Amino acid sequence: MFDKLQAIENRYEELSQMLADPAVISVPETYQKTARARAELGSLVEKFREYKSVLQSIQDLKGILGGESEPELLELAREELNELEQQKARCEDELKILLIPKDPNDQKSVVLEIRAGTGGDEASLFAQEIFRMYSRYAEKKGWKADVLSAHPSSVGGLKEVIAIIDGKNVYSRLKFESGVHRVQRVPATEAQGRVHTSTITVAVLPEADEVEIEIDPKDLRIDTFCSSGPGGQSVNTTYSAVRITHLPTGEVVSCQDEKSQIKNKAKAMKVLRSRLYEKALREQQNEIAQTRRAMVGMGERSEKIRTYNFPQNRVTDHRIGLTLHRLDMILEGDLDEVIDALITVNQADALKNQAIA
């Protein structure tokens, strides 16, 4: 492990030197790529340097203990050595986690898609609540949520909503949210007080960079139309809404959030690019499905991943068997305990797979 970490530190230094090279600085794409690669190694190199410092201190103290010294000094050295051995063990555990191969999408923003499933009006109301939950979570994290399109239901819910959540490491926190979310509660329209079960689907797609997905303009059909719903004078009067069809795949994306046709087109292209990127990723992941199945939360969208039980104020994540009796707080965006547990189990599985390999 030490040799591997030393090679990573050498690479980190090499990237640092490249960032000072005028030839790299003069090419924005190359500079950004280099800076991103260096940043990804930063935490690991910092921890490795701490580890080397601890090892050196241990070696120095053993030298003191091996020589003739005052009894009081020896006792102090033994106490310090014990603390350093514990710090060394902690560093080794943290380094093992940091050495787990990173998901290249972890630092990206995401396209969040929520759709009502079974349950009619009740499902649309739940979709609206879950979107609010993620919006509140984004606020707590300092991220920005930008709605691209929303289709309300007649009872004030959402049949579908698509939004971009923009910020640092968004995908690393939300990537385990894709799947079927189930709600159990008594609907307002239920006269006999029976608990109903409804579902929604959540999809979290990493936002694709233009350099990752190349789209030939000849493969696109772009239609414009009048926007509908609230929005002021431009509604139903100007052709600001945009619908983009990707002819090779049949993917269709619409956006009418902005009053400007140009801005709507740019947003729609972001969603289209992310969907095509996810499609390419899924095709690649099918080839390594056995490995993917070992990872928490990477199951199919049809998989029921979580249940929100209102009568018991309970949330259960079925993938890891986690149950929390604070549904009210979670719906207010207090999601960290659930997400941290998913990440911890995922890391443990990855460490186990590394050991087997």
DOPA-748432 format. One record per atom (N, C-alpha, C): x, y, z. Coordinates in steps of 0.2 Angstrom, whole numbers, padded with zeros to 4 digits, always signed. Example, Ala and Ser with C-alpha at 12.3 -4.5 7.8 and 13.67 -1.06 7.14 Angstrom:
+0066-0028+0039
+0062-0022+0039
+0066-0016+0039
+0064-0011+0035
+0068-0005+0036
+0064+0000+0039
! end
This chain:
+0004-0006+0000
+0000+0000+0000
+0004+0006+0000
+0010+0006+0004
+0014+0012+0004
+0017+0014-0003
+0019+0009-0007
+0022+0010-0013
+0017+0014-0018
+0010+0011-0017
+0005+0014-0021
+0004+0021-0019
+0004+0022-0013
+0002+0029-0010
+0008+0034-0012
+0014+0031-0012
+0020+0036-0014
+0019+0037-0021
+0017+0033-0026
+0016+0034-0033
+0011+0039-0034
+0006+0039-0030
+0000+0044-0030
+0003+0051-0028
+0007+0051-0023
+0010+0058-0021
+0014+0061-0026
+0018+0056-0029
+0022+0058-0035
+0018+0061-0041
+0013+0058-0042
+0008+0061-0047
+0005+0067-0045
+0004+0068-0039
+0001+0074-0036
+0006+0080-0037
+0012+0079-0036
+0017+0084-0037
+0018+0085-0044
+0018+0080-0048
+0018+0081-0056
+0013+0086-0058
+0007+0084-0056
+0001+0089-0058
+0002+0096-0055
+0004+0097-0049
+0006+0103-0047
+0010+0107-0051
+0016+0104-0054
+0020+0107-0058
+0017+0109-0065
+0013+0105-0067
+0009+0106-0073
+0005+0112-0073
+0002+0113-0067
-0003+0119-0066
+0001+0126-0067
+0008+0125-0066
+0012+0131-0066
+0015+0132-0073
+0014+0127-0077
+0017+0127-0084
+0013+0132-0089
+0016+0137-0092
+0012+0142-0096
+0008+0138-0102
+0011+0132-0104
+0008+0129-0110
+0001+0126-0108
+0001+0124-0101
-0005+0121-0098
-0010+0126-0097
-0008+0132-0094
-0012+0138-0092
-0015+0141-0098
-0012+0140-0104
-0015+0144-0110
-0020+0140-0113
-0021+0134-0111
-0027+0130-0114
-0032+0128-0108
-0037+0132-0108
-0042+0131-0103
-0045+0124-0101
-0046+0120-0106
-0048+0113-0105
-0043+0109-0102
-0037+0110-0104
-0031+0106-0101
-0030+0108-0094
-0030+0115-0093
-0029+0117-0086
-0035+0115-0081
-0041+0115-0084
-0047+0113-0079
-0046+0105-0078
-0044+0101-0083
-0044+0094-0082
-0038+0093-0077
-0033+0096-0078
-0027+0095-0074
-0028+0097-0066
-0032+0103-0066
-0033+0105-0059
-0038+0100-0056
-0043+0098-0059
-0048+0093-0057
-0044+0087-0054
-0040+0084-0059
-0036+0078-0057
-0032+0079-0050
-0029+0085-0050
-0025+0086-0044
-0029+0087-0038
-0035+0090-0038
-0040+0091-0033
-0042+0084-0030
-0043+0079-0035
-0046+0073-0033
-0041+0069-0029
-0034+0071-0030
-0029+0067-0026
-0028+0071-0019
-0030+0077-0018
-0028+0081-0013
-0029+0078-0006
-0035+0075-0005
-0037+0072+0002
-0032+0066+0003
-0031+0062-0002
-0027+0056-0001
-0020+0058+0001
-0017+0063-0003
-0010+0065-0002
-0009+0068+0005
-0014+0072+0007
-0014+0075+0014
-0014+0070+0019
-0018+0065+0018
-0018+0059+0024
-0012+0055+0023
-0009+0054+0017
-0003+0050+0017
+0003+0054+0020
+0003+0060+0019
+0008+0064+0022
+0008+0064+0030
+0002+0064+0032
+0001+0064+0040
+0003+0057+0042
+0002+0052+0038
+0003+0045+0040
+0011+0044+0040
+0015+0047+0035
+0022+0047+0035
+0025+0050+0041
+0022+0056+0043
+0024+0060+0049
+0023+0056+0055
+0018+0052+0056
+0017+0048+0061
+0022+0042+0062
+0023+0039+0056
+0028+0034+0055
+0035+0036+0058
+0037+0042+0055
+0043+0045+0057
+0044+0046+0065
+0038+0049+0068
+0038+0050+0075
+0039+0044+0079
+0035+0038+0076
+0036+0032+0080
+0043+0029+0080
+0046+0030+0074
+0053+0028+0073
+0058+0032+0078
+0057+0038+0079
+0061+0042+0083
+0060+0040+0090
+0053+0039+0092
+0052+0037+0099
+0055+0030+0101
+0055+0026+0096
+0058+0019+0097
+0065+0020+0098
+0068+0025+0095
+0075+0026+0096
+0077+0028+0103
+0072+0033+0106
+0073+0035+0112
+0072+0029+0117
+0067+0025+0116
+0066+0020+0121
+0072+0014+0120
+0075+0014+0115
+0080+0009+0114
+0087+0011+0117
+0088+0018+0119
+0094+0020+0122
+0093+0021+0130
+0098+0023+0133
+0098+0024+0140
+0096+0031+0141
+0090+0032+0144
+0087+0039+0146
+0084+0039+0153
+0082+0045+0155
+0079+0045+0162
+0072+0042+0162
+0071+0038+0168
+0065+0035+0168
+0058+0039+0167
+0058+0045+0169
+0053+0049+0167
+0052+0051+0160
+0057+0052+0156
+0057+0053+0149
+0055+0046+0146
+0057+0041+0148
+0055+0034+0145
+0047+0033+0146
+0045+0035+0152
+0038+0034+0153
+0034+0039+0148
+0036+0045+0147
+0032+0050+0143
+0033+0047+0136
+0038+0044+0134
+0039+0042+0127
+0035+0036+0126
+0034+0031+0131
+0029+0026+0130
+0022+0028+0129
+0020+0033+0133
+0013+0036+0132
+0012+0039+0125
+0017+0043+0123
+0016+0046+0116
+0016+0040+0111
+0021+0035+0112
+0021+0030+0107
+0014+0026+0106
+0011+0025+0112
+0004+0022+0112
-0001+0026+0108
-0001+0033+0109
-0005+0037+0105
-0004+0037+0098
+0003+0037+0096
+0005+0037+0089
+0003+0031+0086
+0003+0025+0089
+0001+0019+0086
-0006+0019+0085
-0010+0022+0089
-0017+0022+0088
-0019+0027+0082
-0015+0032+0082
-0016+0037+0076
-0014+0034+0069
-0009+0030+0070
-0006+0026+0064
-0012+0021+0061
-0015+0018+0066
-0021+0013+0064
-0026+0017+0061
-0028+0023+0064
-0033+0027+0061
-0032+0029+0054
-0026+0031+0053
-0023+0034+0046
-0024+0028+0041
-0022+0022+0043
-0022+0016+0039
-0029+0015+0037
-0034+0015+0041
-0041+0014+0040
-0043+0019+0035
-0042+0025+0036
-0044+0031+0032
-0041+0030+0025
-0035+0028+0025
-0031+0028+0018
-0034+0022+0014
-0036+0017+0017
-0040+0011+0014
-0046+0014+0010
-0050+0018+0014
-0056+0020+0011
-0055+0025+0006
-0050+0030+0007
-0048+0035+0001
-0045+0031-0005
-0042+0025-0004
-0040+0022-0010
-0045+0018-0014
-0051+0018-0011
-0057+0015-0015
-0057+0019-0022
-0058+0015-0028
-0058+0019-0034
-0064+0024-0034
-0063+0030-0035
-0068+0035-0035
-0073+0035-0041
-0079+0036-0040
-0084+0037-0046
-0082+0043-0049
-0081+0043-0056
-0079+0049-0059
-0084+0054-0059
-0090+0052-0058
-0096+0057-0058
-0097+0061-0051
-0094+0059-0046
-0095+0061-0039
-0095+0068-0038
-0091+0072-0042
-0091+0079-0040
-0096+0083-0045
-0100+0080-0049
-0104+0083-0054
-0111+0085-0050
-0114+0090-0054
-0120+0092-0052
-0125+0086-0055
-0131+0087-0054
-0136+0081-0056
-0142+0084-0060
-0145+0080-0064
-0152+0081-0066
-0156+0076-0062
-0161+0079-0058
-0166+0076-0054
-0172+0075-0058
-0175+0069-0058
-0181+0068-0062
-0186+0064-0057
-0192+0067-0055
-0196+0063-0051
-0203+0063-0054
-0206+0057-0054
-0212+0055-0058
-0217+0051-0053
-0223+0053-0053
-0228+0050-0050
-0229+0043-0053
-0230+0038-0048
-0231+0031-0051
-0238+0029-0049
-0239+0023-0046
-0245+0020-0044
-0248+0024-0039
-0255+0025-0039
-0258+0029-0033
-0262+0035-0035
-0262+0037-0042
-0265+0042-0044
-0264+0049-0041
-0269+0053-0039
-0268+0059-0036
-0263+0059-0029
-0264+0054-0026
-0260+0053-0020
-0252+0052-0021
-0251+0049-0027
-0244+0048-0029
-0241+0055-0032
-0245+0059-0035
-0243+0066-0037
-0242+0070-0031
-0246+0070-0026
-0244+0074-0020
-0238+0071-0016
-0237+0065-0016
-0230+0062-0013
-0224+0065-0017
-0225+0065-0024
-0220+0067-0028
-0218+0074-0027
-0223+0078-0026
-0222+0085-0024
-0218+0086-0017
-0220+0082-0012
-0217+0082-0006
-0209+0079-0006
-0208+0074-0010
-0201+0072-0011
-0197+0077-0015
-0200+0080-0019
-0196+0086-0023
-0194+0091-0018
-0199+0093-0014
-0198+0098-0008
-0192+0096-0004
-0192+0089-0002
-0187+0086+0002
-0180+0087+0000
-0180+0086-0007
-0173+0086-0010
-0171+0094-0011
-0176+0098-0012
-0175+0105-0013
-0172+0108-0006
-0175+0106+0000
-0173+0108+0006
-0166+0105+0008
-0165+0099+0006
-0158+0096+0007
-0153+0100+0003
-0155+0102-0003
-0150+0106-0007
-0149+0113-0004
-0154+0116-0001
-0153+0122+0003
-0148+0121+0008
-0149+0116+0012
-0144+0115+0018
-0137+0114+0016
-0136+0111+0010
-0129+0110+0007
-0127+0115+0003
-0130+0121+0002
-0128+0126-0001
-0128+0125-0009
-0132+0120-0011
-0133+0119-0018
-0139+0123-0021
-0139+0124-0028
-0144+0127-0031
-0149+0123-0035
-0155+0123-0034
-0160+0119-0037
-0164+0123-0042
-0164+0121-0049
-0166+0125-0054
-0171+0120-0058
-0178+0122-0057
-0183+0118-0061
-0183+0119-0068
-0182+0114-0072
-0183+0114-0079
-0190+0113-0082
-0193+0108-0079
-0200+0108-0081
-0204+0104-0076
-0210+0106-0075
-0215+0103-0070
-0222+0102-0073
-0225+0097-0071
-0232+0095-0074
-0236+0094-0068
-0240+0099-0065
-0244+0099-0059
-0250+0094-0060
-0252+0091-0055
-0259+0088-0055
-0264+0092-0053
-0270+0090-0054
-0276+0094-0052
-0277+0095-0045
-0274+0091-0041
-0275+0092-0033
-0269+0095-0030
-0264+0098-0034
-0259+0102-0032
-0252+0098-0031
-0252+0092-0033
-0246+0088-0033
-0242+0089-0040
-0238+0085-0041
-0233+0085-0047
-0234+0078-0050
-0236+0078-0057
-0235+0072-0060
-0228+0070-0062
-0224+0076-0064
-0217+0075-0066
-0214+0081-0064
-0208+0081-0062
-0204+0087-0061
-0196+0085-0063
-0193+0090-0067
-0186+0089-0069
-0182+0095-0067
-0177+0094-0063
-0173+0100-0061
-0166+0098-0061
-0162+0103-0061
-0154+0103-0061
-0153+0105-0054
-0149+0101-0050
-0146+0103-0044
-0139+0104-0045
-0137+0110-0044
-0130+0112-0046
-0126+0114-0039
-0120+0111-0039
-0116+0112-0033
-0110+0107-0033
-0106+0107-0027
-0100+0103-0027
-0102+0096-0024
-0100+0091-0027
-0101+0084-0025
-0108+0082-0024
-0112+0085-0028
-0120+0083-0028
-0121+0076-0029
-0118+0073-0035
-0119+0067-0037
-0117+0062-0031
-0111+0063-0028
-0109+0059-0023
-0114+0058-0017
-0118+0063-0016
-0123+0062-0010
-0129+0060-0013
-0131+0061-0019
-0138+0059-0021
-0138+0053-0026
-0133+0050-0027
-0133+0045-0032
-0137+0039-0030
-0137+0038-0023
-0141+0032-0021
-0148+0033-0020
-0151+0039-0023
-0158+0040-0022
-0162+0037-0028
-0159+0035-0033
-0163+0033-0039
-0166+0026-0037
-0173+0026-0039
-0177+0020-0038
-0184+0022-0036
-0187+0017-0034
-0194+0018-0032
-0195+0019-0025
-0198+0025-0023
-0200+0027-0016
-0207+0026-0015
-0209+0022-0009
-0215+0021-0008
-0218+0024-0002
-0224+0027-0002
-0227+0030+0004
-0233+0026+0006
-0234+0026+0013
-0240+0023+0016
-0243+0028+0021
-0249+0030+0019
-0252+0035+0023
-0260+0035+0022
-0264+0038+0026
-0271+0039+0025
-0272+0045+0021
-0274+0045+0014
-0275+0051+0010
-0281+0055+0013
-0280+0061+0011
-0286+0066+0014
-0292+0064+0011
-0293+0061+0006
-0299+0059+0003
-0302+0052+0005
-0298+0049+0010
-0300+0043+0012
-0305+0043+0018
-0311+0042+0017
-0316+0043+0023
-0316+0038+0028
-0314+0032+0027
-0314+0027+0032
-0307+0026+0036
-0302+0030+0034
-0296+0030+0038
-0291+0025+0036
-0292+0022+0030
-0288+0016+0028
-0281+0019+0025
-0276+0015+0027
-0269+0017+0024
-0268+0015+0017
-0266+0019+0013
-0265+0018+0006
-0258+0018+0004
-0256+0014-0001
-0249+0014-0003
-0248+0016-0010
-0244+0021-0011
-0243+0024-0018
-0235+0024-0019
-0233+0025-0025
-0226+0025-0027
-0224+0031-0031
-0218+0033-0031
-0215+0037-0036
-0208+0035-0038
-0206+0037-0044
-0199+0035-0046
-0195+0041-0046
-0189+0040-0044
-0184+0045-0043
-0178+0043-0048
-0175+0048-0052
-0169+0046-0056
-0164+0052-0055
-0158+0050-0053
-0153+0055-0052
-0148+0054-0057
-0147+0059-0062
-0142+0058-0068
-0136+0063-0067
-0130+0060-0068
-0125+0065-0067
-0125+0070-0073
-0124+0076-0072
-0124+0081-0078
-0118+0080-0082
-0119+0079-0088
-0113+0077-0093
-0110+0084-0096
-0104+0084-0096
-0100+0089-0099
-0101+0089-0107
-0100+0094-0110
-0101+0094-0118
-0095+0090-0121
-0089+0089-0118
-0084+0086-0120
-0085+0078-0120
-0090+0076-0115
-0091+0069-0114
-0096+0066-0118
-0101+0070-0120
-0106+0068-0125
-0106+0073-0131
-0104+0070-0136
-0105+0074-0143
-0111+0073-0146
-0115+0078-0147
-0122+0077-0151
-0121+0081-0157
-0123+0077-0163
-0123+0080-0169
-0129+0084-0170
-0128+0090-0172
-0134+0094-0173
-0139+0091-0178
-0137+0087-0183
-0141+0084-0188
-0145+0079-0185
-0144+0077-0179
-0148+0071-0176
-0153+0074-0171
-0154+0081-0172
-0159+0084-0167
-0165+0087-0171
-0171+0086-0169
-0176+0090-0171
-0179+0095-0166
-0179+0101-0167
-0180+0106-0162
-0187+0110-0164
-0192+0109-0160
-0198+0112-0161
-0199+0118-0155
-0202+0123-0157
-0204+0128-0152
-0211+0129-0152
-0214+0131-0146
-0221+0132-0145
-0222+0137-0139
-0228+0139-0138
-0230+0144-0133
-0230+0140-0126
-0227+0143-0121
-0227+0140-0115
-0234+0141-0112
-0235+0137-0107
-0241+0137-0103
-0240+0137-0096
-0246+0139-0092
-0245+0139-0085
-0243+0146-0083
-0241+0147-0076
-0240+0154-0074
-0233+0156-0077
-0232+0162-0078
-0226+0165-0081
-0227+0172-0083
-0232+0175-0083
-0233+0182-0085
-0235+0183-0092
-0233+0188-0095
-0236+0190-0102
-0233+0186-0108
-0228+0182-0107
-0225+0178-0112
-0229+0172-0113
-0233+0170-0108
-0237+0164-0108
-0242+0164-0114
-0242+0159-0118
-0247+0158-0124
-0246+0164-0129
-0241+0168-0129
-0240+0173-0134
-0234+0173-0138
-0228+0170-0135
-0222+0169-0138
-0220+0162-0139
-0216+0161-0144
-0214+0154-0145
-0207+0153-0141
-0208+0153-0134
-0201+0153-0130
-0200+0146-0128
-0205+0141-0128
-0204+0135-0125
-0201+0131-0131
-0197+0126-0129
-0193+0122-0134
-0193+0114-0132
-0194+0111-0138
-0194+0103-0137
-0189+0101-0142
-0184+0097-0139
-0179+0094-0143
-0180+0086-0143
-0180+0083-0149
-0180+0076-0150
-0173+0074-0153
-0170+0069-0150
-0164+0066-0152
-0166+0060-0156
-0165+0061-0163
-0168+0056-0168
-0165+0049-0167
-0159+0048-0166
-0156+0041-0165
-0159+0037-0160
-0160+0040-0154
-0163+0037-0148
-0170+0038-0146
-0173+0043-0149
-0180+0045-0148
-0181+0048-0141
-0176+0051-0138
-0176+0054-0132
-0179+0061-0133
-0184+0063-0129
-0188+0070-0130
-0187+0074-0124
-0185+0080-0124
-0184+0084-0119
-0188+0091-0120
-0192+0093-0115
-0195+0100-0116
-0193+0104-0111
-0193+0111-0112
-0191+0116-0107
-0195+0122-0108
-0199+0125-0103
-0202+0131-0104
-0202+0135-0098
-0197+0134-0094
-0196+0138-0088
-0194+0145-0089
-0190+0146-0094
-0187+0153-0095
-0192+0157-0100
-0192+0163-0100
-0195+0167-0105
-0191+0167-0112
-0185+0166-0112
-0180+0166-0117
-0180+0159-0121
-0181+0159-0127
-0181+0153-0131
-0173+0150-0131
-0169+0155-0131
-0162+0152-0131
-0160+0149-0124
-0162+0152-0119
-0161+0149-0112
-0164+0142-0111
-0171+0142-0114
-0174+0136-0113
-0171+0130-0117
-0168+0132-0123
-0164+0127-0127
-0158+0125-0124
-0155+0129-0121
-0148+0127-0117
-0150+0123-0111
-0155+0124-0108
-0157+0120-0102
-0159+0113-0105
-0163+0113-0110
-0166+0106-0113
-0160+0102-0115
-0155+0105-0118
-0149+0102-0120
-0145+0099-0115
-0145+0102-0109
-0142+0100-0103
-0145+0093-0101
-0152+0093-0101
-0155+0087-0099
-0154+0081-0104
-0154+0083-0110
-0153+0078-0116
-0146+0075-0115
-0141+0079-0114
-0134+0077-0114
-0134+0072-0108
-0137+0074-0102
-0136+0070-0096
-0140+0063-0097
-0145+0063-0101
-0149+0057-0102
-0145+0052-0106
-0142+0055-0112
-0138+0051-0116
-0132+0048-0113
-0129+0053-0108
-0123+0051-0104
-0125+0045-0100
-0131+0045-0096
-0133+0040-0092
-0134+0033-0096
-0137+0034-0102
-0138+0028-0106
-0132+0025-0108
-0126+0029-0110
-0120+0026-0111
-0117+0023-0105
-0118+0026-0099
-0115+0023-0093
-0119+0016-0092
-0125+0016-0093
-0129+0010-0091
-0127+0004-0096
-0126+0006-0102
-0123+0001-0107
-0116-0002-0104
-0112+0002-0102
-0106+0000-0099
-0106-0004-0093
-0111-0002-0089
-0112-0005-0082
-0115-0012-0083
-0119-0013-0089
-0122-0020-0090
-0116-0025-0091
-0110-0023-0093
-0105-0027-0095
-0101-0029-0088
-0102-0025-0083
-0099-0027-0076
-0105-0027-0071
-0110-0030-0073
-0116-0030-0069
-0115-0034-0062
-0111-0039-0062
-0110-0043-0056
-0106-0038-0051
-0101-0034-0053
-0098-0030-0049
-0103-0024-0046
-0107-0022-0051
-0112-0016-0049
-0117-0019-0044
-0119-0025-0044
-0124-0028-0040
-0121-0028-0033
-0115-0028-0032
-0112-0028-0025
-0112-0021-0022
-0113-0016-0026
-0113-0009-0023
-0120-0007-0021
-0121-0004-0015
-0127-0002-0013
-0130+0003-0017
-0137+0002-0018
-0141+0008-0022
-0140+0008-0029
-0137+0003-0032
-0136+0004-0039
-0141-0001-0043
-0146-0003-0040
-0151-0007-0043
-0155-0004-0048
-0160-0008-0051
-0164-0005-0056
-0169+0000-0053
-0172+0004-0058
-0176+0009-0055
-0183+0006-0053
-0184+0000-0055
-0190-0004-0053
-0190-0006-0046
-0184-0006-0043
-0183-0009-0036
-0186-0004-0031
-0189-0007-0026
-0192-0002-0021
-0186-0001-0016
-0184+0005-0016
-0178+0006-0011
-0180+0009-0005
-0185+0012-0004
-0187+0016+0002
-0194+0016+0003
-0196+0016+0010
-0203+0017+0012
-0204+0022+0017
-0209+0027+0016
-0211+0032+0020
-0217+0031+0023
-0217+0029+0030
-0224+0027+0033
-0226+0032+0038
-0231+0036+0036
-0233+0042+0040
-0236+0040+0046
-0241+0034+0047
-0244+0033+0053
-0238+0031+0059
-0233+0029+0057
-0228+0027+0062
-0222+0032+0062
-0222+0037+0058
-0217+0042+0057
-0210+0039+0056
-0211+0034+0051
-0205+0030+0050
-0203+0030+0043
-0196+0030+0042
-0193+0029+0035
-0188+0023+0035
-0189+0018+0030
-0185+0012+0030
-0182+0012+0023
-0175+0011+0023
-0171+0010+0017
-0170+0003+0017
-0174-0001+0012
-0174-0008+0011
-0167-0011+0009
-0163-0007+0006
-0156-0009+0004
-0151-0011+0009
-0152-0007+0015
-0147-0008+0020
-0150-0010+0027
-0157-0010+0027
-0161-0012+0033
-0161-0006+0038
-0160+0000+0036
-0160+0006+0040
-0167+0008+0041
-0169+0009+0048
-0176+0011+0049
-0175+0017+0054
-0178+0023+0053
-0178+0029+0057
-0185+0031+0058
-0186+0033+0065
-0193+0035+0066
-0193+0043+0067
-0191+0046+0062
-0191+0053+0061
-0193+0056+0054
-0198+0053+0051
-0200+0055+0045
-0201+0062+0044
-0204+0065+0049
-0206+0072+0048
-0199+0077+0047
-0194+0075+0050
-0188+0078+0050
-0184+0077+0043
-0185+0071+0041
-0182+0069+0034
-0185+0072+0029
-0192+0073+0029
-0196+0077+0024
-0194+0084+0024
-0191+0087+0029
-0189+0094+0029
-0182+0094+0027
-0179+0089+0024
-0172+0089+0021
-0167+0087+0025
-0168+0084+0031
-0163+0081+0035
-0161+0074+0033
-0158+0073+0028
-0156+0067+0024
-0150+0064+0026
-0145+0068+0029
-0138+0066+0030
-0138+0059+0033
-0142+0057+0038
-0141+0051+0042
-0142+0045+0037
-0147+0046+0033
-0149+0041+0028
-0143+0040+0023
-0141+0046+0020
-0136+0046+0015
-0129+0043+0017
-0127+0045+0023
-0121+0043+0026
-0121+0036+0027
-0127+0033+0029
-0127+0026+0031
-0126+0022+0024
-0129+0024+0019
-0128+0021+0012
-0121+0022+0010
-0118+0027+0011
-0111+0028+0009
-0106+0023+0013
-0108+0023+0019
-0104+0019+0024
-0104+0011+0021
-0110+0009+0020
-0111+0002+0018
-0108+0001+0011
-0108+0006+0007
-0105+0005+0000
-0098+0005+0001
-0095+0009+0005
-0087+0009+0006
-0085+0002+0009
-0089-0001+0014
-0088-0007+0017
-0088-0013+0012
-0093-0013+0007
-0093-0018+0002
-0087-0017-0003
-0085-0011-0004
-0080-0010-0009
-0073-0012-0006
-0072-0011+0001
-0066-0013+0004
-0066-0021+0004
-0072-0024+0005
-0072-0031+0005
-0070-0034-0001
-0073-0031-0007
-0071-0033-0013
-0064-0032-0015
-0061-0027-0012
-0054-0026-0013
-0050-0031-0010
-0052-0033-0004
-0048-0038+0000
-0049-0045-0004
-0055-0047-0007
-0055-0053-0010
-0051-0053-0017
-0051-0047-0020
-0047-0047-0026
-0039-0047-0024
! end
